[in-house]
Amino acid sequence: MIDLYYWPTPNGWKVSIALEEFGLPYDMKLVNIGKGDQFTPEFLAISPNNRMPAIVDHDVDGEAVSVFESGAILWYLAEKTGRFLPSDPLGRKEVLEWLFWQTGNQGPMAGQHSHFFNYAPDGVRKQGYAFERYKGETERCIGVLERRLEGREWLAGAEYSIADMQCWPWVLIAKAMALSLEPYPRVSDWRERIKQRPAVQRGVNLAKQDRPKQQHSEEAKKILFEQR
């Protein structure tokens, strides 16, 4: 059994989708980031960066194994199961390139754009250098995916992989952040292909009723954004 420490956001979806795709049994443990659950000593022992998602794998020889950071978790699960990661060196290299690209480019840029779009004060939210910077970088990353998908269905190799699972959630919510996918037809098609997968639907709908509406309260914002 795998313990999934989870909150329903794009980063959380990467791992809930992966667990569903891999067909691994897991026990969801909801960590309410709007209430500060991520700062408990128990959770920090698993995820030192106090971020979701994280897992603890009990299905191992010896002591349970904890893994934090979504890219590392997907890589770990792929190695554990032998699925969604090619066995040949060049194929593995290609998947890992896109896994790391997401963690270093798309993820941080889309996350910051989401912050300014959803949480910044009204006078700052949709104007100014910072907002335009992160919006532009998020769109640039979508353009990178668009070029990559020319002549191919999946990001790495001929088959669906952890690279697709890692990069997809921020594209799923692009329209909700007022980012048009109309200029990116290949990304739009890729988004829809993945969206139709039953395991993906189960992963995205996990804890759907708990999605963070209360995080817009002033108390929640202090917990989320004023930590040093």
N, C-alpha and C positions, 0 to 999 in steps of 0.2 A: 504493500500500500504506500502511496505517496501522499504526503500532506502538502496541499497547495495553499499558500498564504496569499490572499487574493483580494483585490478590490476591482470592480468592473470599469476598467479604463482600457484604452488601446494597448498599453503595456501589459496589463493583466490578460487581455484577450490572446496575446501571442502564446502564452503558456497554456491557458485553458483550451485553446484550439489545438495546440500540439498534443496535450494529454488525450483529447478526444480522438485526434487523428491516429495517435499511436495505440489507442485502445487500452491504455493503462488505467488501472483502478486508482482513484484518488479521493481524498477527503478534503473538501474545501473548508478553509478556515478564514472567515471574513475578517479583514483588518481594516477598520474604519478610519481612514486617514483624516477625515474631517473632525474626528474626536481625539486624535493623537495616539491611536493604538500602535502606530509604527515606531513609537519612541519607548516602548516598554523594554526592559532589559531582556526579556525572553525573546522578543522579536529581533532586537539588535544582535543577539548571539547568532542568529540565522542570517540576517541581512544587515551587515555593518553600516551600509549607506542609508538605512531606514527608508527603503523604497520597496514597493511591490513591483513584480511578484517575486516570490521565493518558494523553494520547495525543500522538503526533507524526505529523502527516499529511505524507507524502512526495508525495502525488498533487496537487501544486500547482505553479503557475508560480513559479520562483525557489526561495528557501530553504524548507526544511521548516517547517511551522507546528506549534508545541506548544500544547496546551490543557490546563489543569488545572481541577479542580472539576467534579463530575458534571453539575450544571445547565448550566454553560458549555459542556461537551462536547456534551451533547444538543442545545443550541441551535445550536452550531456545525455539527453533523452535519445537523440539519434544514435549516439555511440552505444547506449545501453540496449537499444532494440535492434540495431542494424537496419533501420528504415529511414527513408527520406534524406539520406546522405550517401552519395556514391562511395563505393569501396575503392575505386581506382584513384591514384594520387591527383591527377589533373581534374577529375570530376569533383573531388573533395575540395581542392583548391578553389575551384570556381564557386561552389556553394559558400565557402567560408569568406571569400571576398565580399559577397553580397550581404552575408551576415554582419561582417564588420563595417561595411559601408553603411548599413542601416543604423548601427549603434553609434557611429561617429558623425553621420551626416543627417539622414532623414529624421531619425528619432529626436535628436536635440533641437533641430530647426522647427519641426512640426510641433514639438512640445512647447517651445517658447511662443510660437505663433498662437497656439491654443491658449496659452496663459494670457497673452495680451487681448486676444479676441473675447475670451470668456470672463476674465477676472480683473483686468486693469480698470482703473477709474474711467468714467465716461469721457472725460476730457482727454484721455490718453489713448483710449482703447483702439480707435480706428484712424489715428493720425499720428504723425511724428515719426522720427527716424527709426526708433526701435521696432514699432509695429511694421513699418514698411520693409525693414531689413529682414525680419523673420518671415513675413509673408512672402517676400521675394525669394528667400532661400528655400522655403517649402515648395514653392512653384518650380524653382530650379531643380529640386530633387525629383519632382514628378516628371519633369522633362528628361532627367537622366533615365528614369524607368521607361519612359516612352521610347527613347532611342534603343534601350536594351531589349525591349520586347519586339523590335522590328524583326519579322521573320521567325519568331519563336513564341510558344505559348507560355513558357515558364522562365523565370529569371536565370536559372542555372541549369544547363543541360536540357535534356529532352523530357524530363519528368519533374513533377511537382516535388518541392523539397522544403526543408526548414528555412531556406532563403525566402521563399514565397510567404510562408507563415509569419516570418519576422517583419517583412516589409508591408504586408497587406493592411493591417489594422488602421494605420494613419491615413491610408488612401480611402478606406471605407468611410471615414468621417470627414473627408475633404469638403464635401458639399455643405455639411453642417457648420464648417468654418468659413463659408462663403468663398471657397476655392472652386472654380469651375473646372470640370474635367472635359469640357467640350473640345478644347484644343488638343486633347490627349486621347485619341480614340483607342489606341492599343492598351493604354492603362485602363480605360473604361471597360474594355472587353475582359481584360485580366481580372479586374475587380469583380465583375459579374460572374466569371467562371468560378472563382474561389468562393464567392458568396453563396453559390448554389450547392456547395458541398455540405452534406448533412452534419459532418463532424464540426465544420466551421460554424454552422448555425447553432449547434449545441454549445459550442465554446463561447460565442458572442452573447448568447442568451443566459449564460450562467449568472445567477444572482441579479438578473435584470431588474427585479423589483427594488433592489438596494442601490441603484445608480445614484450618484452623488448630487442630488438637488440641494441638500442643505449646505454644501460647501460654499455657496455664495453668501452665507451669513458672515457677519464681521468676525464673530468668534472663530469660525472655521478658517477664515482667511489668515487670522493671526497664527493659528496652529500650522497651517500649510505653508505660509510664505514668509513668516517673520522669525524663522529659526536661524541661529548663527552657530 
